[in-house]
Amino acid sequence: MYKVDIPTSEQDFDDYFTFRWKMLREPWKYPLGSEKDEYEQVSQHRMIRNPDGDVIAVGRVHMNSAEEAQVRYVAVDKTSQNKGLARMLVSSLESVTRSEGAERIVTNSTQLAIGFFQSMGFEIQSEAPNELGDQQRQQMIKRLIDPNIIMLHPKWCKLLQGTWHDTIPISEQMGIKLHQYTGRTLETRASLNKNINLHGTMFAGSIFSLATLTGWGMIYLQLKEKGLDGEIVLGDGNIHYHKPITMQPRALCNIESLSGKFEPLDKNKKCHIKLNVAILDGDNAVAEFSGVFWVLPNSENVD
């Protein structure tokens, strides 16, 4: 029975990189060290060992952008091929990219690996630059967007995402992204890897930030729905934590939780809105946020 491991110790990484060099660089007479690049520290690494503890398969993924991940350095020992190990590795790396909120995965595949990646749902996109001189490659892509996701008013949602990243840059570093908007429910997600503490769980402050931005975002979209405009500020926020987040941070705000009236904005007066946000770890509820937000009329609209 094989399992995919995450290298953690210095010995793990020594074994991991040595195998990568042996499989992907030594045949081309490249020296030790050539198997590494500038993305190692920001990548997710995976490997498989045989029952004797020897590394027999490796793979890596890193984020090219908030939307795109790239799989590289997938290799399986020749004596261990045709056992599904490459499929196990790529599936594990794909799971990582989904948790990061990526919309697509790309890889630059050799001619021999094209059939394998096609079996994993990748499609040929374009010709990629040759690697190590003579290895002709094709760039392949797999789109990860769930067809069941509803994104009502995509232009507004894109504006909201851009507003978060422009005005609160740390939200982008935290990997907070708008995942779904149905008109009645707003769902956001964050990257666990970018908000993880020494216990392997999500920082409490990051959870609070995710909840606050989700509530803020719901009010933003409701203002758009009503043709209104205003400056949204948090007046008060409370959160109750029940369990740690160890998998996929999610936040849900339903329109039924909103109380308050937006009409005062029509008269250039501020209004306050109360709402609740549910925090989930995957499908498990782990915290509840309640907030009071004030919506202030834009200064240019006030006499």
N, C-alpha and C positions, 0 to 999 in steps of 0.2 A: 504494500500500500504506500503510495507516494502522497506527499502533501507539499504545498507551496509555503515556503518560509520567507520571513523578512530578515535579512542580515542585520545584526545589531552590534555584535562584538567586533573588535579589531581582527580577530581570527576569521570571523565570518566574512568580513570584507576582503581580507587577504585571499581567502579561498575563492570568493566570488570573482574578484578581478583577475586572479591567476587563470581561472577557467575561461573567462571572457577573452583574455589575451590568447590563450592556447587555441581556442576555437576560431576566433575572428581576426587575429592579427599575426600570430606566428606563421600560419601558412603563407602569408605574404612577406615573411621575413622582416616584419616590423618589430622594434624592440619593446621590452616591457615598459609600460607607461603609456604607450600609444593607444591602449584600449580605453583610456579615460579621456573625458572632455570637460569643458567648463561648466556643464550642467549637473555634475555628479551630486553636489551638495543640495540641489533643489529638486532632485529626482526621487522617485519611489522605486526601490529595487526589490526584486523577487528572485528566489532561487529554489531549486529542488535538490535534495541529496538522496543517494541510494541508501539501502540498509547499512552499508559499511561506513556511512558518513561522508562519502565523496560527493562533491558537487557534480551533477549531471545535466543541469539545465539552468539557464539564467535569462533574465529579461528586465527591461527598465522602461519607465515612462516619465516624461516631464511635461510641464505646461508651457506651450509656446505663447499662449495668451489666456485670458479668462475663459475663452470659448473653445480653444483648441489644445489638445494633448498630442504628444508624439511618442510612439512606441519605437524603441531602438534596442539593439544588442540582444535580440532573442536568439538563443543558441541551445542546442540539445546534443549531448554526446552521441556519437555515431552508434555506439553499442546500446543506447537507450531510446533510439528513435522508434516511431510507429507504436508508441505506448500511450499517446495522448498527452504527453508532457508539455509540448508547445501549446496545445489548446488550453491546458490548465493554467499556464503562465499568462497567456494573452487574456484569458477570461478574468484572471485576478487583476491584471493591469487595467482592464476595462472597468472593473468594479471601482478601482481607485479613481479613475477619471470621472465616472458618474458621480461619485461622492464629492468631487471637486466642482461639479456643476458644468463640466465641459459639454459642449454641444456636438463635438466631433473628435475623432481620433484619426491621425494620419500616420503613415509609415512609408519609408522608402524601401521597397522590396526588391530583392534580386529576382531574376527570372525563375529560379528554382522554387522560390517561396510564394510566388504569386497565387498558385492554386490553393495553398494553405490559407492565406489571408482572405481569399475569396470565399472559402468555406466558413470563415469567421464573420462574414458579412461586409468585408471591405470591397470597394470598387476601385478600378484603375482611374486615376484622375488626370495624370500627365506624366511625362518623362521627368525623372529626377536626376540631379547631378550624379555623375559616376563617383564611386567611392573607391579609394585605394587604386586609382588609375583606371583599371579595366572592367570593373564590375558594373555593368549596365543595370540601372534600377528604374523602377516605376513608382511614382508617388501614388499611394492608395489611401482611400478615405472611408471611414465608417461614420455615419451620422447617428447621434445618440438621442435625438429629440423624440420623446414619447409621443406617438400619434394621439394618445388619449388626453394630452394636456390641452386645456382650453386657455387661450390667450385673447380675451376680449379687449378691444381697443389697443392693438399692439403698438400704435404710435405713442399713446399715452404711457404705456408700460415702458417703452424704450426711453421716453423722456424722464420717467421716474427713476429708472436705473441710472441714467446719466446724471440726474440731479444728485443722487446719493454719492456717486463717485466723484463728482466735481466739487460738491460742497462739504462732503465728509470723506476725504480720501482714504481714511482707514477702513471704510466699509469695503472698498475694493480689495485691500490687503487681507481682510478677513474672509474674502470670498463670498460675501453676501450678495445673493442674486434673486431677482424676482422669478419665481418658478411658474406660477399660474395665477390668472385672474379671470374669474367667471362672471364678474359683475356683482356677485353676492359673497364670494370668498376670495381672499388674497392669500397666497402661499408664497413664502420666501424660504430660501435654504442658505446654509453657510457651509464652509469647508471645515470639517473637524480638524484636519491636519494643520490648518493655519491658526487654530485657536485652542491647541491642545496644551494641557498643563503637565506637570511632572508625574501626575497620577494616570495619565493616558485618557483623561476626560476633558470636556470643554470648559474653559474658564467661565466662572459665574458671570463675570463682567461682560464677556462676549455674548452670553445668552441674553442678558439684559439688553444689550445693544441690538441684537437681532429682533427681540420683541418690540423694542421702542421704534425701530425703523419700520417694522411691519405695520404697527398701528399708525405711524406717521404716513406711511404709504397708502393705507386704506383711506385715510382722510383726504389725501392728495387726489386719489382717483375719484372719490365721491364729489369733491369740488369740481373736477372735470365733468363728471356726469351731470351736475347741476348747472354748468356754465358759470361757475363762480371762481373767484380767485382770492387768495389771501396768504398771509405768512403763518405757517403752522409751527407752534412751539409746544414743548412738553411742559405741562404745569406740575404734574405729580405722577409718579409711577411706582407701583409696588409689584413685587414678584415673589411667588412662593415656589421653592424648589422641592421636589419630592425624590427624584432620582438623578444620577449623573447621566450625561450624554456621552456615549461611547461609540456611536455608529454614524447616523445621519441626522444632523441638526435641521429641524423643520419648524416653521412658525406659521400658524393659521389664524386669520382674523375673519370672522363672519359678520356680515352686515347686521345680523340680528343682535349682535352685542353692542352696537352703537346706540347711544342715547344722547339727545341734545338736538338743537335746531340750528340749521345753517342760515335761515332767513335773515337774521340780523346783519349779515354781510351786505345784503341788498341796500341796507340803510347806513352803510359804512360804519357798522358797529361790530365789535368783537363777539365771537360766540365760543362756547366751550362744549367739547364733545368728550363723552366718556366711552371707553371701549375695553374689550378684553382680547387677549391674544393667547392662544394655546401653544405651548412649546412641546414638540414631540422629538423622540429619538427613534427614527424610522417610523413605525406605526404605534409606538408606545408613548403615552402622555407622561411628561416628566416635570412640567412646571406650568404655572398660570400667571399671566401678567395682566394687571389692570392699570389703565392710565387715564389721566385727564389732560386733554390737549386744548389749547386755545388757538383759535384761528383769528388773526388780526387783519383788518382791512389794509390793503396796500396803501402806503403813505400818499401816493399820488391821487388816490381816490378820496382822501380825507380833506375837508375844507380847513 
